Structure formats: structure tokens, C-alpha cells
């Protein structure tokens, strides 16, 4: 799944002015064996750390904090290995969005068979690096927690036209509104 996610990000971008930071558990032997193929793209950086708390680390911000020192771009997003991006030029479209007052999401968010157009709570929000003080503000979860913090600041979502993120997640067909 991870390689498919990375291929979809690379194939839908026009340029290569972005990073994909892959966080691997140091005991994930299957993925570590394939790490060489992940590094074929200059956009991919692999960070290996001791196994964390799994979903709990995603939900309490530990994953974000473990990757924060490696984030160098203007925008960043955190995604799971089961996303697939489609459309063309997400990077060019993202570069047109102001970095103050907005976060960005793909125009369409698919969760298994359900489709959510212009969903500000999508599973792949792009956030300006300087939007929040991530080193000092605890964020419970990246997608929902960060979006709630940005809304509290009066920020609004912008959508990347023609871009879709599909998230095939554990058999869940729809999420509550």
C-alpha cells in the first residue's frame, strides 16, 4: 500500500518541489527490506524510529512531533499508507493558495465507497508550515485536530480542483456528519 500511495503522489504532481517523509517502525522488516525502492525518488525521505503506539500516536500528536524536525516545506500534510491521490497538478494548484488564512484539501475525498465533495475534514489536509505552533500546541489528531485549530483562528478551507484523495480504510463505508 505504501508504494502505491507514494506513486500516486508522485504521478499526480507536475514538479518535484516537495518532500514525502515516510516514518517506518524499526521492526517493520517487510517495509525496511523495500526501503531502497522508496528512496529511488529524490522527493522521498525515510525516517526510522522505534515502534510507537500505533493509532494512539496518530491521535495524540506523537507522530507529528516525531516528524516535525524533518518538515522543511511551505506546506505539509500527514497521510496514512492507504491513500491514493488522483488528478493532475496538485502541487501547482497548492502553490496558488495563500499560506495565511487557508488550509487546502483535495476537491473530492473518498472514504471507501462514499464520496465527499469539498470536505474540509478530508484525510489529507495540506497545512502551511507556519499556521500553528506545532511544537508547543498539542494537537489531538492531525486531520481533525489541526482543522479545528485553524477554524478557531478564523481560517477557511481552499480546495484543489480536480484532485481526489481516496482512503480505503478498514471497511468503514461512511462517517457521521
Backbone bond lengths (Angstrom), bond angles and torsions (degrees), N, CA, C in turn:
res aa  C-N    CA-C-N  psi(-1)  N-CA   C-N-CA  omega(-1)  CA-C   N-CA-C  phi
1 X - - - 1.448 - - 1.528 111.72 -
2 X 1.330 116.62 -40.41 1.463 120.12 -177.37 1.521 111.73 -60.04
3 X 1.321 116.90 -45.06 1.462 119.09 -179.33 1.522 111.05 -65.28
4 X 1.328 118.04 -36.13 1.461 121.14 176.99 1.531 110.04 -64.61
5 X 1.326 117.22 -41.66 1.465 120.79 178.47 1.529 110.20 -61.94
6 X 1.312 117.26 -46.54 1.464 121.11 -179.38 1.527 110.60 -64.11
7 X 1.332 116.96 -44.77 1.475 119.66 178.18 1.523 111.34 -58.70
8 X 1.336 116.94 -39.53 1.471 119.25 -179.04 1.527 111.10 -67.66
9 X 1.307 117.88 -36.93 1.472 120.73 177.93 1.522 109.96 -66.63
10 X 1.324 116.77 -45.28 1.467 121.22 -179.00 1.529 111.75 -66.88
11 X 1.333 116.90 -42.81 1.472 119.78 -173.78 1.525 113.08 -74.46
12 X 1.329 117.80 -18.60 1.460 119.97 -179.32 1.531 112.72 -97.95
13 X 1.320 116.67 -0.98 1.474 121.10 178.22 1.524 109.82 -93.79
14 X 1.319 116.24 147.19 1.470 120.57 174.81 1.523 110.99 -82.05
15 X 1.314 116.84 -37.75 1.463 121.14 -176.68 1.517 111.77 -115.58
16 X 1.300 115.64 -164.20 1.460 121.71 178.35 1.527 110.62 -133.97
17 X 1.331 116.20 29.41 1.451 121.08 -179.37 1.529 109.74 -91.98
18 X 1.335 116.27 57.99 1.458 122.02 178.64 1.521 108.55 -157.44
19 X 1.321 115.44 165.16 1.461 122.11 177.37 1.517 109.13 -117.98
20 X 1.301 115.47 146.42 1.459 121.80 167.16 1.519 104.75 -117.12
21 X 1.310 116.38 111.77 1.464 121.04 179.49 1.520 107.03 -99.31
22 X 1.318 116.06 117.23 1.460 122.01 -178.83 1.522 107.52 -102.74
23 X 1.304 116.24 121.84 1.467 121.42 178.09 1.522 107.72 -99.39
24 X 1.333 115.99 118.86 1.463 121.66 -179.76 1.522 110.09 -115.65
25 X 1.327 115.48 145.64 1.461 120.31 170.86 1.521 108.01 -76.20
26 X 1.323 116.91 140.70 1.465 120.27 -176.56 1.527 113.36 -68.57
27 X 1.336 117.77 -12.53 1.462 120.04 177.13 1.535 112.68 -104.40
28 X 1.318 117.48 10.39 1.463 122.58 178.65 1.530 108.30 -85.31
29 X 1.309 116.04 75.93 1.470 121.58 -172.50 1.522 113.40 -60.91
30 X 1.324 117.72 -38.44 1.465 120.15 -179.64 1.525 111.60 -60.94
31 X 1.327 117.06 -45.43 1.459 119.88 -179.72 1.517 110.96 -74.26
32 X 1.334 117.89 -38.33 1.461 120.98 179.88 1.527 111.48 -60.96
33 X 1.329 117.64 -34.48 1.468 121.45 178.21 1.527 109.49 -62.38
34 X 1.313 117.17 -36.02 1.461 121.86 -176.94 1.524 113.43 -91.92
35 X 1.323 118.52 6.13 1.455 121.44 -175.18 1.530 111.65 -61.42
36 X 1.305 117.56 -29.95 1.467 120.22 179.81 1.520 110.34 -60.57
37 X 1.328 117.69 -41.49 1.459 119.33 179.50 1.533 111.36 -67.95
38 X 1.324 117.08 -30.36 1.462 119.83 177.40 1.524 111.03 -66.48
39 X 1.305 116.76 -33.50 1.462 121.05 -175.93 1.520 113.45 -82.32
40 X 1.313 118.76 1.76 1.464 120.76 178.42 1.518 111.65 -64.25
41 X 1.301 117.47 -25.10 1.462 120.64 177.33 1.521 109.29 -93.79
42 X 1.335 117.77 133.15 1.460 119.16 177.35 1.529 112.57 -67.20
43 X 1.327 117.60 -11.22 1.465 120.86 179.51 1.525 112.01 -80.74
44 X 1.332 118.02 -15.16 1.458 121.67 -172.11 1.523 110.90 -98.18
45 X 1.324 115.31 128.29 1.462 122.22 173.58 1.521 106.39 -121.82
46 X 1.323 116.34 132.58 1.459 121.26 179.69 1.527 108.92 -106.90
47 X 1.323 115.13 127.83 1.456 122.82 176.93 1.518 107.00 -115.16
48 X 1.318 116.91 121.48 1.455 121.64 -179.86 1.522 109.13 -108.24
49 X 1.317 115.85 129.87 1.462 122.47 -178.64 1.525 108.63 -137.52
50 X 1.337 116.92 162.02 1.468 119.24 173.98 1.526 110.34 -58.90
51 X 1.329 114.54 150.24 1.465 119.48 -179.81 1.516 109.47 -55.14
52 X 1.313 114.38 133.27 1.460 120.62 179.52 1.504 111.44 -98.89
53 X 1.307 115.52 -150.56 1.451 121.84 -175.76 1.506 114.74 -96.09
54 X 1.350 117.20 17.29 1.463 120.27 177.79 1.514 112.35 63.21
55 X 1.344 115.84 -130.92 1.466 121.19 -177.76 1.522 111.27 -57.52
56 X 1.332 116.64 -34.42 1.466 119.38 179.97 1.529 110.50 -60.35
57 X 1.325 117.77 -39.56 1.464 120.50 178.36 1.523 111.77 -66.58
58 X 1.335 116.67 -34.36 1.468 119.35 175.33 1.525 110.39 -65.04
59 X 1.320 115.75 -40.73 1.454 120.32 -174.67 1.523 114.40 -79.34
60 X 1.320 118.87 -23.16 1.465 118.42 -176.79 1.524 113.25 -105.48
61 X 1.314 116.64 7.33 1.458 119.23 175.45 1.524 114.99 88.44
62 X 1.330 118.71 -4.36 1.473 119.97 -178.80 1.521 111.76 -62.64
63 X 1.315 117.72 -37.14 1.468 120.08 179.46 1.524 109.86 -63.33
64 X 1.323 116.67 -46.96 1.461 120.33 178.74 1.525 110.34 -58.81
65 X 1.310 117.40 -45.38 1.465 120.25 -178.54 1.529 111.64 -65.33
66 X 1.336 117.77 -33.46 1.469 119.92 179.78 1.525 111.69 -70.86
67 X 1.338 117.48 -25.70 1.469 121.55 -179.33 1.518 113.01 -97.68
68 X 1.323 117.53 -17.71 1.458 120.87 -173.47 1.529 113.71 -52.98
69 X 1.328 121.05 -41.06 1.471 120.06 179.89 1.533 113.77 -61.02
70 X 1.322 117.86 -19.54 1.458 121.71 -177.18 1.527 113.03 -94.13
71 X 1.328 117.23 -10.27 1.461 121.61 -178.04 1.526 108.73 -77.64
72 X 1.332 116.28 119.46 1.462 119.95 -178.00 1.528 113.12 -123.64
73 X 1.314 117.87 -12.42 1.461 120.81 -174.68 1.514 113.40 -80.63
74 X 1.317 115.53 175.23 1.456 122.74 177.66 1.524 110.49 -71.24
75 X 1.326 116.59 -39.53 1.461 123.63 179.92 1.523 108.95 -116.54
76 X 1.328 116.38 154.36 1.458 119.24 171.51 1.520 109.45 -147.18
77 X 1.318 114.52 160.04 1.459 122.34 176.78 1.517 107.45 -149.47
78 X 1.294 116.35 152.64 1.461 121.09 174.15 1.522 106.70 -117.91
79 X 1.326 115.58 130.57 1.464 120.37 -179.36 1.520 109.31 -133.69
80 X 1.302 115.69 156.88 1.448 121.18 173.67 1.521 108.82 -87.16
81 X 1.307 115.70 170.09 1.465 120.22 -174.88 1.523 113.57 -77.30
82 X 1.319 118.05 -0.46 1.461 119.99 -177.80 1.530 112.98 -108.80
83 X 1.340 117.30 23.39 1.459 119.49 175.48 1.527 109.77 -95.39
84 X 1.314 115.37 153.24 1.462 121.29 173.27 1.526 106.36 -134.47
85 X 1.323 115.72 126.20 1.453 122.50 178.23 1.518 108.48 -97.17
86 X 1.335 116.92 139.18 1.460 120.13 175.40 1.522 108.98 -137.78
87 X 1.323 115.25 163.30 1.456 122.43 -172.52 1.526 107.70 107.11
88 X 1.309 117.71 -174.83 1.466 120.12 -179.20 1.521 111.31 -131.98
89 X 1.331 115.25 138.56 1.451 121.44 170.61 1.514 115.91 79.63
90 X 1.330 117.64 32.73 1.459 119.01 179.05 1.525 111.12 -56.40
91 X 1.324 117.11 -36.51 1.461 120.84 -177.47 1.530 111.73 -68.33
92 X 1.324 117.10 -41.42 1.471 120.57 177.91 1.529 110.47 -66.47
93 X 1.323 116.69 -40.07 1.464 120.47 179.25 1.526 110.86 -66.80
94 X 1.315 116.29 -39.37 1.459 120.80 178.59 1.531 110.90 -63.72
95 X 1.322 117.15 -37.07 1.465 120.46 -178.27 1.529 112.62 -66.79
96 X 1.329 117.54 -15.13 1.462 121.48 179.68 1.532 113.33 -88.21
97 X 1.321 116.81 -7.01 1.472 120.87 -176.51 1.532 109.15 -92.53
98 X 1.337 117.24 133.45 1.468 119.79 178.24 1.537 110.72 -59.12
99 X 1.312 116.61 145.70 1.465 120.96 -178.46 1.526 112.74 -91.76
100 X 1.307 116.79 5.44 1.464 121.32 174.10 1.525 107.17 -126.04
101 X 1.324 115.36 127.97 1.458 120.38 176.52 1.514 115.13 93.81
102 X 1.336 117.48 -6.24 1.469 120.83 -176.47 1.525 111.74 -140.39
103 X 1.318 115.03 148.50 1.461 122.13 160.00 1.514 104.78 -118.30
104 X 1.314 117.88 165.82 1.466 120.68 -175.51 1.524 110.95 -123.95
105 X 1.316 114.10 149.08 1.464 121.70 176.53 1.523 108.38 -139.23
106 X 1.325 117.14 151.66 1.463 118.79 170.49 1.531 109.67 -57.02
107 X 1.330 115.99 151.24 1.465 120.06 -178.98 1.531 111.57 -59.89
108 X 1.319 116.14 -36.89 1.466 120.82 -179.72 1.515 110.01 -122.44
109 X 1.334 114.86 139.69 1.454 123.08 175.74 1.520 106.61 -122.67
110 X 1.332 115.38 118.31 1.465 120.22 177.16 1.517 108.51 -105.27
111 X 1.308 116.15 126.84 1.457 122.16 173.08 1.519 106.16 -114.46
112 X 1.324 115.08 101.88 1.455 121.68 -170.68 1.527 109.06 54.44
113 X 1.322 119.69 -117.18 1.462 121.27 -177.07 1.523 113.38 -91.28
114 X 1.318 117.37 -9.26 1.467 121.03 -179.25 1.526 109.83 -85.13
115 X 1.340 116.62 142.86 1.466 122.21 -179.77 1.531 108.69 -121.78
116 X 1.332 114.91 129.80 1.459 121.28 179.98 1.528 108.48 -119.55
117 X 1.339 118.30 106.09 1.466 119.58 176.76 1.527 109.69 -76.64
118 X 1.319 115.57 141.90 1.473 122.84 177.45 1.524 111.90 43.74
119 X 1.319 114.40 59.36 1.465 122.88 -178.24 1.528 109.92 -96.80
120 X 1.337 118.66 106.52 1.462 120.07 -178.55 1.528 113.25 -67.36
121 X 1.341 117.07 -14.20 1.463 121.23 178.15 1.529 111.41 -101.95
122 X 1.326 116.89 29.20 1.463 120.17 -177.54 1.524 111.12 -61.03
123 X 1.309 116.65 164.73 1.461 120.76 -178.48 1.527 112.56 -79.72
124 X 1.321 118.32 2.91 1.460 120.69 179.95 1.536 110.35 -139.51
125 X 1.351 117.10 65.12 1.466 117.38 176.00 1.527 110.03 -76.29
126 X 1.323 115.65 134.91 1.465 121.79 173.35 1.531 106.16 -95.78
127 X 1.321 116.20 126.20 1.457 121.36 -173.61 1.525 108.91 -123.66
128 X 1.333 118.06 133.98 1.462 118.69 174.54 1.533 109.98 -59.96
129 X 1.309 116.01 136.40 1.467 121.23 -176.28 1.519 111.90 -54.40
130 X 1.307 117.90 -36.38 1.462 121.33 -176.31 1.528 113.70 -93.33
131 X 1.324 117.77 13.35 1.462 121.22 -176.09 1.526 112.42 -66.57
132 X 1.306 117.11 -40.61 1.461 122.76 -178.15 1.523 108.63 -136.25
133 X 1.283 115.84 157.72 1.461 120.68 176.47 1.529 107.93 -85.63
134 X 1.319 115.67 79.99 1.460 120.76 -171.97 1.524 113.22 -65.18
135 X 1.313 117.04 -22.18 1.465 118.95 179.28 1.524 111.59 -75.58
136 X 1.329 117.94 -20.84 1.457 120.61 -174.95 1.520 114.68 -123.38
137 X 1.328 117.67 -10.07 1.462 121.11 179.36 1.520 108.17 -105.66
138 X 1.332 117.60 116.09 1.473 118.22 179.64 1.527 110.46 -68.90
139 X 1.309 115.84 129.82 1.463 122.47 178.72 1.517 106.81 -115.80
140 X 1.317 117.44 119.74 1.455 120.07 -177.09 1.525 111.97 -65.58
141 X 1.313 118.04 -45.37 1.457 120.05 175.60 1.519 107.33 -143.19
142 X 1.322 116.84 152.29 1.455 118.54 -173.51 1.523 111.52 -67.70
143 X 1.329 117.51 -58.79 1.464 118.01 -172.99 1.522 111.66 -64.92
144 X 1.289 119.17 -55.98 1.454 120.68 -176.31 1.525 111.72 -77.41
145 X 1.319 118.20 -42.57 1.464 121.60 -177.79 1.512 112.99 -64.61
146 X 1.311 117.28 -45.22 1.457 120.97 -179.95 1.522 110.18 -67.10
147 X 1.323 117.02 -43.42 1.464 119.96 179.64 1.530 110.21 -60.57
148 X 1.317 118.08 -42.87 1.469 120.54 178.59 1.527 110.76 -62.23
149 X 1.332 117.54 -40.47 1.467 120.82 178.60 1.530 111.14 -65.43
150 X 1.324 117.18 -38.02 1.464 120.41 179.21 1.527 111.21 -70.24
151 X 1.324 117.08 -40.04 1.466 120.69 176.56 1.521 109.71 -60.85
152 X 1.328 116.73 -40.68 1.466 120.52 178.85 1.528 111.41 -62.00
153 X 1.333 116.95 -27.21 1.467 120.89 177.10 1.532 112.00 -84.55
154 X 1.333 117.15 -2.02 1.461 120.85 -179.35 1.525 113.40 87.80
155 X 1.329 117.38 12.26 1.470 120.75 179.32 1.525 109.61 -78.21
156 X 1.351 115.23 159.62 1.462 122.05 -178.20 1.527 109.69 -127.71
157 X 1.340 115.56 155.91 1.465 118.45 176.32 1.522 111.68 -79.60
158 X 1.309 115.86 147.29 1.468 123.24 168.48 1.522 105.31 -120.83
159 X 1.322 116.57 147.93 1.455 119.37 -175.14 1.516 110.55 -116.75
160 X 1.322 115.42 142.88 1.458 122.94 -179.37 1.525 107.72 -89.20
161 X 1.343 117.59 103.23 1.466 120.36 -173.91 1.528 112.25 -61.05
162 X 1.333 114.31 136.16 1.458 120.42 176.88 1.514 114.33 77.74
163 X 1.333 118.35 5.40 1.462 122.01 -179.81 1.526 108.58 -107.21
164 X 1.331 115.60 135.15 1.464 122.60 179.38 1.516 108.95 -126.05
165 X 1.320 116.17 138.00 1.457 121.22 169.28 1.523 106.54 -114.06
166 X 1.318 115.36 126.36 1.464 121.51 176.23 1.519 107.82 -107.97
167 X 1.304 115.25 134.10 1.460 121.89 -178.49 1.520 107.40 -127.69
168 X 1.317 116.49 105.98 1.457 121.35 -178.96 1.516 108.02 -94.87
169 X 1.310 114.72 97.64 1.443 121.28 -164.88 1.511 112.33 -121.42
170 X 1.280 117.22 107.70 1.450 125.73 166.28 1.508 118.92 44.84
171 X 1.316 118.80 30.42 1.454 119.95 174.74 1.514 115.11 79.68
172 X 1.323 118.69 1.28 1.456 119.86 179.27 1.528 108.09 -75.95
173 X 1.311 117.24 128.24 1.459 121.63 -175.20 1.511 113.39 -90.10
174 X 1.291 118.49 -32.15 1.463 120.66 180.00 1.512 108.11 -155.80
175 X 1.289 116.39 155.04 1.465 118.89 176.90 1.515 108.27 -110.65
176 X 1.325 117.05 154.43 1.461 119.14 179.12 1.526 110.37 -66.12
177 X 1.310 115.98 150.00 1.485 120.82 178.96 1.506 110.21 -77.07
